Amino acid sequence: MLNNNITNFLQYCKTCGFKKRSLEAFSIRLKQFNNFVQTLSIKSIKEITYDHLLQFVTEYEYCSEFIKKQRVWALHQFYHFLKLNKIIDKNIALKLPYPKIEKTVPQYLTISEFNRILDYFTLNSNSLIGIRNLVLVMMLGYLGLRTATIISLNIEDVDPKANTIRITEKGNRKRMMFLPQILGKYLSKYIKIIDFKQGPLFLSKRNKRMSDRTLQNLFRQSADKFGIDKKLHPHLFRHTAATHLNQVAGVAITQYVLGHARRKNTQQYTHLNPDIYANHIKKHPYMNL
């Protein structure tokens, strides 16, 4: 019953500039919504009530709080589109509350763990792919760049003389970043080896722009060599960079390096530094009693 409306909505979202992942989420959740509506004894979209929407979000097929949140978001946007095109009179989805998701402290690598990973990739940096992988790990762990940001980098974004790099963040925001000296050194070496003046900075084995799957597989294939009891993925390195930088530079600098538009997004990395905590506990007046 909703197939045509969903198709038109997704086309509308493309025109509005929604990201690929958002479009995929909309498509999946609205397909589920269409399946749910087909189980109801209704013949028109106008017969769908707020209680039906609430039932879909909370009861239709068991799902996590994150999926419920996606369902609410998809319905909010879908019903806005329907109202905009006068298919319905009122956006009843706006009343749907987002589920409360318990905040968790982000996992991160200790300095010792990150150094182990660096040592491994340094030892295996005697080839083009090897030095590429080392530069990738440094960019993730030192600068905390997002996967999409790293993949979109071009050779012309790097200025070896000034030791800077121009990056493109979410929302097509561009900014310059200074590179740590060691990262700048290996990055310049890598660019000399690939011997291109422009084009993608990081190439796959087929000489095409590297995909996010290639970056994910890089850690899956190497994880057992590090002796680290954590699931390695690119975003873990962003958490690592943010945590260690915040401990020495504070929230404002960390916010700039991570490219967060809002301070509250950076504040999730202000969890207690265990090393500082241990030092303070040793000085506590009751510790020697």
Rosetta blueprint (number, residue, H / E / L):
1 M L
2 L L
3 N H
4 N H
5 N H
6 I H
7 T H
8 N H
9 F H
10 L H
11 Q H
12 Y H
13 C H
14 K H
15 T H
16 C H
17 G L
18 F L
19 K L
20 K H
21 R H
22 S H
23 L H
24 E H
25 A H
26 F H
27 S H
28 I H
29 R H
30 L H
31 K H
32 Q H
33 F H
34 N H
35 N H
36 F H
37 V H
38 Q L
39 T L
40 L L
41 S L
42 I L
43 K L
44 S L
45 I H
46 K H
47 E H
48 I L
49 T L
50 Y H
51 D H
52 H H
53 L H
54 L H
55 Q H
56 F H
57 V H
58 T H
59 E L
60 Y L
61 E L
62 Y L
63 C L
64 S L
65 E H
66 F H
67 I H
68 K H
69 K H
70 Q H
71 R H
72 V H
73 W H
74 A H
75 L H
76 H H
77 Q H
78 F H
79 Y H
80 H H
81 F H
82 L H
83 K H
84 L H
85 N L
86 K L
87 I L
88 I L
89 D L
90 K L
91 N L
92 I H
93 A H
94 L H
95 K H
96 L L
97 P L
98 Y L
99 P L
100 K L
101 I L
102 E L
103 K L
104 T L
105 V L
106 P L
107 Q L
108 Y L
109 L L
110 T L
111 I H
112 S H
113 E H
114 F H
115 N H
116 R H
117 I H
118 L H
119 D H
120 Y H
121 F H
122 T H
123 L H
124 N L
125 S L
126 N L
127 S L
128 L H
129 I H
130 G H
131 I H
132 R H
133 N H
134 L H
135 V H
136 L H
137 V H
138 M H
139 M H
140 L H
141 G H
142 Y H
143 L H
144 G L
145 L L
146 R L
147 T H
148 A H
149 T H
150 I H
151 I H
152 S L
153 L L
154 N E
155 I H
156 E H
157 D H
158 V E
159 D E
160 P L
161 K L
162 A L
163 N L
164 T E
165 I E
166 R E
167 I E
168 T E
169 E L
170 K H
171 G H
172 N H
173 R L
174 K E
175 R E
176 M E
177 M E
178 F E
179 L L
180 P L
181 Q H
182 I H
183 L H
184 G H
185 K H
186 Y H
187 L H
188 S H
189 K H
190 Y H
191 I H
192 K H
193 I H
194 I H
195 D L
196 F L
197 K L
198 Q L
199 G L
200 P E
201 L L
202 F L
203 L E
204 S L
205 K L
206 R L
207 N L
208 K L
209 R E
210 M L
211 S L
212 D H
213 R H
214 T H
215 L H
216 Q H
217 N H
218 L H
219 F H
220 R H
221 Q L
222 S L
223 A H
224 D H
225 K H
226 F L
227 G L
228 I L
229 D L
230 K L
231 K L
232 L L
233 H L
234 P H
235 H H
236 L H
237 F H
238 R H
239 H H
240 T H
241 A H
242 A H
243 T H
244 H H
245 L H
246 N H
247 Q H
248 V H
249 A H
250 G L
251 V H
252 A H
253 I H
254 T H
255 Q H
256 Y H
257 V H
258 L H
259 G L
260 H L
261 A L
262 R L
263 R H
264 K H
265 N H
266 T H
267 Q H
268 Q H
269 Y H
270 T L
271 H L
272 L L
273 N L
274 P H
275 D H
276 I H
277 Y H
278 A H
279 N H
280 H H
281 I H
282 K H
283 K L
284 H L
285 P L
286 Y L
287 M L
288 N L
289 L L
